[in-house]
């Protein structure tokens, strides 16, 4: 079980800020594939992963990162500042 957090427009498209997900995914990309298969709102949120960033247990990571031992996965758009 992993806690999945959604921020900004990802949250808006999915309609929730967080959820506990039972998964057998080995990597973040595998988890995204599982989520996209759920229903159209997930498909819309994850249609272009190049427009997303991911953090594993609050540390920036990549979509090919392993999920073994990870408790929290957060998806969010790139941050801009100024």
N, C-alpha and C positions, 0 to 999 in steps of 0.2 A: 504494500500500500504506500502510495506517495501522495503528498499534498501538492496540488497544482494551483498556482496563483496566476491570475490574469490581470493585466494592467492596461489602462488607457483604451484605445479602440479595440484591443483584443477582448477586453472585458465587455465592452459595449456590444460587440458582435455575438459573443457567446451568451451574454445575459447573466453572468455571475462573476463574482470576484475570486472565488476559490472553490475547490472541491477535492475530495479524497478520491483517488483513482486506484482501482485494483488493476495492476498491469504486469505483464510478463516481458515488457519491452527491455531490450538490452541497452539501447542508446536513446538519446533524446529524439533523434529522427524516427526511431521505431515508435516511441510514445506519440509523436505528432501524427504518424500514420494511423495509429489506433484511434486517436481523437478525431481525426478527419473523417474516419469511417463511421463515426457515431451518427451524425446528422448534418444537414446543410449549414447550420450556423457555425459548427466547428470547421467545416470545409471552407467556409468564407473567411473565418479568422486565420486559418493556416494556409490559405491558398498560395501565398508568396512568403516563404520563410526567409527570403533574403531581406525582407522588410521587418524582421523580428530579431530580437536578442533573447538570450536565455541565461538564467542564473540557476546554478545548482547549489542548494544550501547557502544562498546569498553570495555566491561568487560567480562572476561572469564566466561563461563557458561557451562551448561550441555544440552544434547539433549532432556531431559524431561522438560526443562524450558518453562514457558509460554511465548507467544509472545505478549500478551496484552500490548499495549502501546509502544512496541519496534519499533524504527524507522530504525535501522540498524542491519543486521545480517552478520557476517563475518565468512567464513569457511577457515581453513588453516591447514596444517600438524603440528604436534608437533614441537616445536622449540628445536634445540640442540645448545649447546654452548661449548666453550672451549678455 
